[in-house]
Amino acid sequence: MKKFFTWFYYLSKRQFKNWLFIILLLIMPLCAFGLRQVSIGIESTIKIGIVDEDNSVLSSDFISGLSEHSSIIGYTIYDNTASMEKAVLNGSVQCGYTILQGFENRVLNNSRVGLIRVYTKPESSISFLSNEIIFAKVFELCGYPALVKDIDEFNAFSNISDDEWASLKNSYETYLTNGKTFSFDYTNGDIDKTSSISITDYIKTPVRGIVALLIFLAALAGGFNYIKDKNSGFGWKMCIYDTAIPVFFCNISGIISLYIVGISGNITKEAATLLCYSLIVISFTCILSTLIKNLAIYCATIPIFVMGSIVCSPIFFNLSTFIPAMKVLQMFFMPTYYFLIFNVWN
């Protein structure tokens, strides 16, 4: 054990004499802190304008229901259509919806025409999403009154008791909310349902990927040191020291970076994920540096692995979603295994 700590001390001291290694350790938390500061207070919610020209009980309930279940959409209520149109044009809201006069009567008469008018710019694609959410809410709030009206007018159903009405209401709400008809949830990278999506939620996956990439780079740099030590007469055990020590310190820097961007819900699981990933990276680098004995050839592989990881591994984007062949290619680059381990544990 004393021998282990002696080697650890002297080889760590050698690492910290390299100013590039120190920069590598500092750049992760500094970048994470910078991204965190820039993203604080910036919301990525879709902003939608609403005007109520009907001013009925049903239209008021409709607007209240939208506000209560805003999800990834934020709603702004306007007094008139003109002010909302102006907001759409200047970009204050992505699109707008006017609840037209006669909305309640048309809904109760099963009319699907003349309910809501949409205002959007031609280049906007947001309306395709918001239309689905808005008109799903129309069905949710207005479907039951229309159902009751149909039952009242249909002669086959008469003398319905209060218990039967209650059962009908419960059945309607069950099929509306149990997800068997249609449903979707927005979840972030930590598998937490969220209602107001901050830009911070979007930077967590890239930060994880950058941490994984820099740990891989640290291991490759350790392999470079091992080849030099091997040429000086040191045995294979030196490979473990040379690669594990920079990876160890990069893990500490990586955990700090993940904590800074707000990934603190289960830091133990994050650390365990990094540990498993580090073992894979160390094993890969030891095999690579053992097979490649020429220092120049080994150095030439480092930019290939780094650039290949950026392009092929799902750090910023996952090309395998569009190009199935990428699923095979990305397995040659170590950051991919970090995300595989993370997905298994989460």
MITOR-535769 format. One record per residue (C-alpha): x, y, z; residue in three letters. Coordinates in steps of 0.25 Angstrom, whole numbers, padded with zeros to 4 digits, always signed. Example, Ala and Ser with C-alpha at 12.3 -4.5 7.8 and 13.67 -1.06 7.14 Angstrom:
+0049-0018+0031ala
+0055-0004+0029ser
REM end
This chain:
+0000+0000+0000met
+0011+0009+0003lys
+0017+0007-0010lys
+0004+0010-0017phe
+0003+0023-0010phe
+0018+0026-0013thr
+0015+0024-0028trp
+0002+0032-0027phe
+0009+0044-0021tyr
+0021+0045-0031tyr
+0013+0042-0043leu
+0002+0052-0039ser
+0013+0062-0036lys
+0018+0060-0050arg
+0004+0062-0056gln
+0002+0075-0049phe
+0015+0080-0055lys
+0008+0080-0068asn
+0001+0093-0069trp
-0008+0087-0080leu
-0013+0077-0070phe
-0017+0088-0060ile
-0024+0095-0071ile
-0032+0083-0074leu
-0036+0081-0060leu
-0040+0096-0059leu
-0047+0097-0072ile
-0058+0087-0069met
-0064+0094-0056pro
-0061+0108-0062leu
-0069+0105-0075cys
-0080+0099-0066ala
-0081+0111-0057phe
-0081+0120-0070gly
-0092+0112-0076leu
-0100+0112-0063arg
-0099+0127-0061gln
-0103+0130-0076val
-0115+0121-0075ser
-0120+0126-0061ile
-0134+0133-0063gly
-0135+0129-0078ile
-0147+0121-0080glu
-0150+0112-0092ser
-0165+0112-0091thr
-0173+0114-0104ile
-0181+0128-0102lys
-0195+0128-0107ile
-0205+0139-0107gly
-0220+0137-0104ile
-0232+0147-0106val
-0246+0143-0101asp
-0257+0150-0110glu
-0268+0140-0105asp
-0266+0144-0090asn
-0275+0132-0087ser
-0274+0122-0075val
-0268+0111-0084leu
-0258+0120-0090ser
-0253+0125-0077ser
-0252+0111-0072asp
-0244+0108-0085phe
-0234+0119-0082ile
-0233+0115-0067ser
-0230+0101-0071gly
-0219+0105-0081leu
-0212+0113-0070ser
-0213+0102-0060glu
-0207+0092-0069his
-0197+0101-0076ser
-0186+0090-0078ser
-0176+0095-0087ile
-0185+0107-0092ile
-0187+0120-0085gly
-0200+0128-0088tyr
-0202+0143-0089thr
-0216+0148-0088ile
-0219+0160-0097tyr
-0231+0169-0097asp
-0233+0170-0112asn
-0228+0163-0124thr
-0221+0176-0130ala
-0211+0176-0118ser
-0209+0161-0119met
-0206+0162-0134glu
-0196+0173-0131lys
-0189+0163-0121ala
-0189+0152-0131val
-0182+0161-0142leu
-0171+0167-0132asn
-0168+0153-0127gly
-0173+0155-0112ser
-0182+0142-0114val
-0179+0131-0124gln
-0194+0131-0129cys
-0208+0135-0124gly
-0222+0129-0122tyr
-0235+0137-0122thr
-0247+0130-0116ile
-0258+0135-0125leu
-0272+0140-0121gln
-0282+0129-0120gly
-0271+0119-0116phe
-0279+0113-0105glu
-0292+0111-0113asn
-0284+0105-0125arg
-0278+0095-0116val
-0291+0091-0109leu
-0297+0089-0123asn
-0285+0080-0127asn
-0280+0090-0137ser
-0265+0090-0141arg
-0265+0102-0149val
-0263+0116-0144gly
-0258+0113-0130leu
-0244+0119-0130ile
-0236+0127-0140arg
-0220+0125-0141val
-0211+0136-0143tyr
-0196+0133-0147thr
-0185+0137-0155lys
-0183+0129-0168pro
-0169+0125-0164glu
-0173+0120-0150ser
-0174+0105-0148ser
-0178+0106-0134ile
-0193+0106-0137ser
-0193+0092-0142phe
-0190+0088-0127leu
-0198+0098-0120ser
-0210+0095-0129asn
-0210+0081-0124glu
-0209+0085-0110ile
-0220+0096-0111ile
-0230+0088-0118phe
-0228+0076-0109ala
-0231+0085-0098lys
-0244+0089-0105val
-0248+0075-0105phe
-0244+0072-0091glu
-0252+0084-0085leu
-0264+0084-0095cys
-0266+0070-0099gly
-0273+0066-0086tyr
-0284+0078-0088pro
-0286+0073-0102ala
-0288+0059-0097leu
-0298+0063-0087val
-0306+0071-0097lys
-0306+0059-0107asp
-0311+0050-0096ile
-0322+0060-0092asp
-0327+0061-0106glu
-0326+0046-0110phe
-0339+0040-0106asn
-0333+0026-0104ala
-0327+0031-0091phe
-0338+0036-0081ser
-0339+0037-0066asn
-0324+0036-0063ile
-0321+0036-0048ser
-0311+0045-0041asp
-0303+0032-0039asp
-0303+0029-0054glu
-0299+0043-0057trp
-0287+0042-0047ala
-0283+0029-0053ser
-0283+0035-0067leu
-0275+0047-0062lys
-0265+0038-0055asn
-0263+0029-0068ser
-0261+0041-0076tyr
-0250+0047-0067glu
-0244+0033-0067thr
-0242+0031-0082tyr
-0238+0046-0082leu
-0227+0045-0072thr
-0222+0031-0072asn
-0213+0032-0084gly
-0220+0021-0092lys
-0226+0030-0102thr
-0214+0039-0104phe
-0204+0046-0095ser
-0190+0051-0095phe
-0180+0056-0084asp
-0168+0065-0085tyr
-0156+0060-0077thr
-0142+0065-0076asn
-0129+0057-0076gly
-0131+0054-0061asp
-0145+0048-0064ile
-0152+0058-0056asp
-0165+0063-0061lys
-0165+0078-0062thr
-0174+0090-0065ser
-0165+0102-0067ser
-0153+0098-0076ile
-0140+0105-0073ser
-0129+0106-0083ile
-0121+0100-0072thr
-0129+0087-0074asp
-0123+0086-0088tyr
-0109+0088-0085ile
-0108+0076-0075lys
-0106+0066-0086thr
-0095+0073-0094pro
-0088+0076-0081val
-0088+0061-0078arg
-0083+0058-0091gly
-0072+0068-0090ile
-0068+0062-0077val
-0068+0048-0083ala
-0059+0054-0095leu
-0049+0061-0086leu
-0048+0048-0077ile
-0045+0040-0090phe
-0035+0051-0094leu
-0028+0050-0081ala
-0027+0035-0082ala
-0021+0036-0096leu
-0011+0046-0091ala
-0007+0036-0080gly
-0005+0026-0091gly
+0005+0035-0097phe
+0013+0036-0084asn
+0012+0021-0083tyr
+0019+0019-0096ile
+0030+0028-0092lys
+0031+0021-0079asp
+0031+0007-0086lys
+0042+0011-0095asn
+0050+0015-0083ser
+0049+0001-0077gly
+0036+0002-0068phe
+0027-0010-0068gly
+0012-0011-0072trp
+0007-0007-0058lys
+0012+0007-0061met
+0001+0008-0071cys
-0010+0007-0060ile
-0003+0018-0052tyr
-0001+0027-0064asp
-0015+0026-0069thr
-0023+0025-0056ala
-0017+0037-0049ile
-0021+0047-0059pro
-0034+0040-0061val
-0036+0041-0045phe
-0034+0056-0045phe
-0043+0058-0057cys
-0054+0051-0050asn
-0053+0060-0038ile
-0053+0072-0048ser
-0065+0065-0055gly
-0073+0063-0043ile
-0071+0078-0039ile
-0076+0082-0053ser
-0088+0073-0052leu
-0092+0079-0039tyr
-0090+0093-0044ile
-0100+0091-0055val
-0110+0086-0045gly
-0109+0071-0046ile
-0109+0069-0031ser
-0121+0060-0029gly
-0113+0048-0028asn
-0098+0051-0028ile
-0094+0037-0023thr
-0101+0031-0036lys
-0093+0041-0045glu
-0080+0037-0038ala
-0083+0023-0040ala
-0086+0025-0054thr
-0073+0032-0056leu
-0065+0021-0049leu
-0071+0010-0058cys
-0068+0019-0070tyr
-0054+0022-0065ser
-0051+0007-0064leu
-0055+0005-0078ile
-0046+0017-0083val
-0034+0012-0075ile
-0035-0002-0081ser
-0037+0003-0095phe
-0025+0013-0094thr
-0016+0002-0087cys
-0019-0008-0099ile
-0017+0003-0109leu
-0004+0008-0103ser
+0001-0006-0102thr
-0002-0009-0117leu
+0004+0004-0122ile
+0018+0004-0119lys
+0022+0016-0128asn
+0020+0029-0120leu
+0017+0037-0133ala
+0006+0028-0138ile
+0000+0028-0124tyr
-0001+0043-0124cys
-0007+0043-0138ala
-0019+0035-0133thr
-0022+0045-0122ile
-0029+0055-0131pro
-0036+0044-0138ile
-0042+0039-0125phe
-0046+0053-0120val
-0052+0058-0133met
-0059+0044-0135gly
-0065+0045-0122ser
-0070+0059-0124ile
-0077+0055-0137val
-0081+0041-0135cys
-0084+0040-0120ser
-0097+0046-0115pro
-0090+0058-0108ile
-0097+0070-0115phe
-0106+0062-0125phe
-0109+0047-0127asn
-0107+0044-0142leu
-0111+0030-0140ser
-0125+0035-0140thr
-0124+0039-0155phe
-0113+0030-0159ile
-0115+0016-0153pro
-0101+0012-0158ala
-0096+0022-0147met
-0100+0012-0136lys
-0089+0003-0140val
-0078+0014-0143leu
-0081+0021-0130gln
-0077+0009-0122met
-0063+0011-0126phe
-0062+0024-0117phe
-0062+0024-0102met
-0072+0035-0099pro
-0083+0026-0105thr
-0081+0016-0093tyr
-0083+0027-0083tyr
-0097+0030-0088phe
-0100+0015-0089leu
-0096+0013-0075ile
-0104+0026-0071phe
-0117+0021-0078asn
-0116+0007-0072val
-0115+0013-0058trp
-0126+0023-0060asn
REM end
